Amino acid sequence: MSTPAPDMRPRRWVLDTNVVMALWHFRDPKLAVLKAWLDQDRALAVTRADCLDEFRRVLAYSQFGIEAADRQLLLADYTARAQCWPDATPEDEAFAATLPRCRDRDDQKFIVLAWDAEADVLVTRDRLVLGMARKAPLRDRFTILTPEKLVAAITPEDTSAN
């Protein structure tokens, strides 16, 4: 009996804006393996227009002091690495209304995107989103965890090049 071939498709990750900032703007060295997976097409970042709009707004926050040209570069680099999922259809929106609600309405879009895109993981540092990890049916569809826990879940064998 032959061993089944491993699933070689990239893992689908939905990255909350705080994680996108950590990877693209702050270049957090503790998360370098996640960026490497994305750069090597071992994982696929999935986003949507509303998530990109939030990233665009956050890049413009004065506390980050990011010049307009640099904001454009960061946004372009992220969008080049991510797959932009289509906007929800009316049927998708009707179903999304039945999903558990995050107490932070601004973060519900990441939960809905993870559901719609059949993501493997929703990566966030947001406590309210992390608190959704145990809620059915979300827990049966995708995992919600911090980028640090995702790094810890990637084994040494997983970090070698394909």
C-alpha positions as a Markdown table, in Angstrom:
| # | Residue | x | y | z |
|---|---|---|---|---|
| 1 | Met | 0.0 | 0.0 | 0.0 |
| 2 | Ser | 1.5 | 3.3 | -1.0 |
| 3 | Thr | 1.7 | 6.3 | 1.2 |
| 4 | Pro | -0.6 | 9.1 | 0.2 |
| 5 | Ala | 1.1 | 12.2 | -1.2 |
| 6 | Pro | 1.3 | 15.1 | 1.2 |
| 7 | Asp | -1.0 | 18.0 | 0.6 |
| 8 | Met | 1.2 | 20.4 | -1.3 |
| 9 | Arg | -1.2 | 23.3 | -1.7 |
| 10 | Pro | -0.1 | 26.4 | 0.2 |
| 11 | Arg | -1.8 | 26.8 | 3.5 |
| 12 | Arg | -4.3 | 29.6 | 3.5 |
| 13 | Trp | -3.7 | 32.3 | 6.1 |
| 14 | Val | -5.9 | 35.3 | 6.9 |
| 15 | Leu | -3.7 | 37.9 | 8.6 |
| 16 | Asp | -5.3 | 40.5 | 10.8 |
| 17 | Thr | -4.0 | 44.0 | 10.1 |
| 18 | Asn | -1.8 | 43.9 | 13.3 |
| 19 | Val | 0.0 | 40.9 | 11.9 |
| 20 | Val | 0.4 | 42.4 | 8.4 |
| 21 | Met | 2.0 | 45.4 | 10.2 |
| 22 | Ala | 4.3 | 43.1 | 12.2 |
| 23 | Leu | 5.4 | 41.3 | 9.1 |
| 24 | Trp | 5.6 | 44.1 | 6.5 |
| 25 | His | 6.3 | 47.4 | 8.4 |
| 26 | Phe | 7.9 | 46.3 | 11.6 |
| 27 | Arg | 9.6 | 43.2 | 10.1 |
| 28 | Asp | 9.4 | 41.4 | 13.5 |
| 29 | Pro | 12.4 | 39.0 | 13.4 |
| 30 | Lys | 10.5 | 36.6 | 15.7 |
| 31 | Leu | 8.0 | 36.2 | 12.8 |
| 32 | Ala | 10.5 | 35.9 | 10.0 |
| 33 | Val | 9.6 | 32.3 | 9.3 |
| 34 | Leu | 6.0 | 33.3 | 8.6 |
| 35 | Lys | 7.2 | 35.9 | 6.1 |
| 36 | Ala | 9.5 | 33.3 | 4.6 |
| 37 | Trp | 6.6 | 30.9 | 4.1 |
| 38 | Leu | 4.6 | 33.6 | 2.3 |
| 39 | Asp | 7.6 | 34.6 | 0.2 |
| 40 | Gln | 8.2 | 30.9 | -0.7 |
| 41 | Asp | 4.6 | 30.3 | -1.6 |
| 42 | Arg | 4.3 | 27.7 | 1.2 |
| 43 | Ala | 1.5 | 29.7 | 2.6 |
| 44 | Leu | -0.9 | 32.0 | 1.0 |
| 45 | Ala | -2.2 | 35.2 | 2.6 |
| 46 | Val | -5.8 | 35.8 | 1.7 |
| 47 | Thr | -7.3 | 39.2 | 2.0 |
| 48 | Arg | -10.3 | 41.2 | 0.7 |
| 49 | Ala | -10.9 | 44.8 | -0.3 |
| 50 | Asp | -12.3 | 45.8 | 3.2 |
| 51 | Cys | -9.2 | 44.3 | 4.9 |
| 52 | Leu | -6.9 | 46.1 | 2.5 |
| 53 | Asp | -8.8 | 49.3 | 3.3 |
| 54 | Glu | -8.1 | 48.8 | 7.0 |
| 55 | Phe | -4.4 | 48.2 | 6.3 |
| 56 | Arg | -4.3 | 51.4 | 4.2 |
| 57 | Arg | -5.9 | 53.4 | 7.0 |
| 58 | Val | -3.5 | 51.9 | 9.6 |
| 59 | Leu | -0.5 | 52.7 | 7.5 |
| 60 | Ala | -1.5 | 56.3 | 7.6 |
| 61 | Tyr | -1.7 | 56.5 | 11.4 |
| 62 | Ser | 0.5 | 59.4 | 12.5 |
| 63 | Gln | 2.1 | 57.4 | 15.3 |
| 64 | Phe | 3.8 | 55.2 | 12.7 |
| 65 | Gly | 5.3 | 58.1 | 10.9 |
| 66 | Ile | 5.2 | 56.3 | 7.5 |
| 67 | Glu | 5.8 | 58.6 | 4.6 |
| 68 | Ala | 3.2 | 58.4 | 1.8 |
| 69 | Ala | 5.6 | 56.8 | -0.7 |
| 70 | Asp | 6.6 | 54.1 | 1.9 |
| 71 | Arg | 2.9 | 53.5 | 2.6 |
| 72 | Gln | 2.3 | 52.8 | -1.1 |
| 73 | Leu | 5.3 | 50.5 | -1.2 |
| 74 | Leu | 4.2 | 48.5 | 1.8 |
| 75 | Leu | 0.6 | 48.2 | 0.5 |
| 76 | Ala | 1.9 | 47.2 | -3.0 |
| 77 | Asp | 4.3 | 44.6 | -1.5 |
| 78 | Tyr | 1.5 | 43.0 | 0.6 |
| 79 | Thr | -1.0 | 43.0 | -2.1 |
| 80 | Ala | 1.5 | 41.4 | -4.5 |
| 81 | Arg | 2.0 | 38.6 | -1.9 |
| 82 | Ala | -1.7 | 38.1 | -1.0 |
| 83 | Gln | -4.6 | 36.7 | -2.9 |
| 84 | Cys | -7.5 | 39.2 | -2.9 |
| 85 | Trp | -10.7 | 37.2 | -2.3 |
| 86 | Pro | -13.8 | 38.5 | -4.1 |
| 87 | Asp | -16.3 | 40.6 | -2.2 |
| 88 | Ala | -19.1 | 38.6 | -0.6 |
| 89 | Thr | -22.2 | 37.9 | -2.6 |
| 90 | Pro | -25.6 | 38.6 | -1.0 |
| 91 | Glu | -25.9 | 34.9 | -0.2 |
| 92 | Asp | -22.5 | 34.9 | 1.4 |
| 93 | Glu | -23.5 | 38.0 | 3.5 |
| 94 | Ala | -26.7 | 36.3 | 4.6 |
| 95 | Phe | -24.7 | 33.3 | 5.8 |
| 96 | Ala | -22.1 | 35.4 | 7.4 |
| 97 | Ala | -24.8 | 37.0 | 9.5 |
| 98 | Thr | -25.3 | 33.5 | 11.1 |
| 99 | Leu | -21.7 | 33.2 | 12.2 |
| 100 | Pro | -20.7 | 34.0 | 15.8 |
| 101 | Arg | -20.1 | 37.8 | 16.2 |
| 102 | Cys | -16.9 | 39.3 | 17.4 |
| 103 | Arg | -17.4 | 42.0 | 20.1 |
| 104 | Asp | -15.2 | 44.2 | 18.0 |
| 105 | Arg | -17.3 | 44.8 | 14.9 |
| 106 | Asp | -14.2 | 46.0 | 12.9 |
| 107 | Asp | -12.7 | 42.5 | 13.2 |
| 108 | Gln | -15.7 | 40.5 | 12.1 |
| 109 | Lys | -14.5 | 40.9 | 8.5 |
| 110 | Phe | -11.4 | 38.8 | 9.2 |
| 111 | Ile | -13.6 | 36.0 | 10.7 |
| 112 | Val | -16.0 | 36.1 | 7.7 |
| 113 | Leu | -13.0 | 36.1 | 5.3 |
| 114 | Ala | -11.4 | 33.1 | 7.0 |
| 115 | Trp | -14.8 | 31.3 | 6.6 |
| 116 | Asp | -15.4 | 32.3 | 3.0 |
| 117 | Ala | -11.8 | 31.6 | 1.9 |
| 118 | Glu | -11.8 | 28.3 | 3.7 |
| 119 | Ala | -8.6 | 29.4 | 5.5 |
| 120 | Asp | -6.6 | 27.1 | 7.5 |
| 121 | Val | -5.6 | 29.8 | 10.0 |
| 122 | Leu | -6.7 | 33.3 | 11.1 |
| 123 | Val | -3.6 | 34.9 | 12.5 |
| 124 | Thr | -4.1 | 37.7 | 15.0 |
| 125 | Arg | -2.9 | 39.3 | 18.2 |
| 126 | Asp | -6.3 | 40.7 | 18.9 |
| 127 | Arg | -7.8 | 39.3 | 22.2 |
| 128 | Leu | -11.4 | 39.5 | 21.0 |
| 129 | Val | -10.6 | 37.7 | 17.8 |
| 130 | Leu | -8.6 | 35.1 | 19.7 |
| 131 | Gly | -11.5 | 34.6 | 22.0 |
| 132 | Met | -13.6 | 33.4 | 19.0 |
| 133 | Ala | -11.3 | 30.3 | 18.5 |
| 134 | Arg | -13.5 | 28.0 | 20.6 |
| 135 | Lys | -16.8 | 29.0 | 19.1 |
| 136 | Ala | -18.7 | 26.6 | 16.9 |
| 137 | Pro | -18.8 | 26.4 | 13.9 |
| 138 | Leu | -15.6 | 28.5 | 13.6 |
| 139 | Arg | -13.4 | 26.0 | 15.5 |
| 140 | Asp | -14.4 | 23.3 | 13.1 |
| 141 | Arg | -13.5 | 25.3 | 10.0 |
| 142 | Phe | -10.2 | 27.1 | 10.8 |
| 143 | Thr | -7.8 | 27.8 | 13.7 |
| 144 | Ile | -7.4 | 31.2 | 15.2 |
| 145 | Leu | -4.1 | 31.8 | 16.8 |
| 146 | Thr | -1.3 | 34.3 | 17.4 |
| 147 | Pro | 1.6 | 34.6 | 15.0 |
| 148 | Glu | 3.9 | 33.4 | 17.8 |
| 149 | Lys | 1.8 | 30.2 | 18.2 |
| 150 | Leu | 1.9 | 29.7 | 14.4 |
| 151 | Val | 5.7 | 30.1 | 14.5 |
| 152 | Ala | 5.9 | 27.5 | 17.3 |
| 153 | Ala | 3.6 | 25.1 | 15.3 |
| 154 | Ile | 5.9 | 25.2 | 12.3 |
| 155 | Thr | 8.4 | 22.4 | 12.9 |
| 156 | Pro | 12.1 | 22.6 | 12.0 |
| 157 | Glu | 11.4 | 20.2 | 9.1 |
| 158 | Asp | 8.8 | 22.7 | 7.8 |
| 159 | Thr | 11.3 | 25.6 | 7.7 |
| 160 | Ser | 13.5 | 23.9 | 5.2 |
| 161 | Ala | 13.2 | 24.9 | 1.6 |
| 162 | Asn | 11.0 | 22.7 | -0.6 |
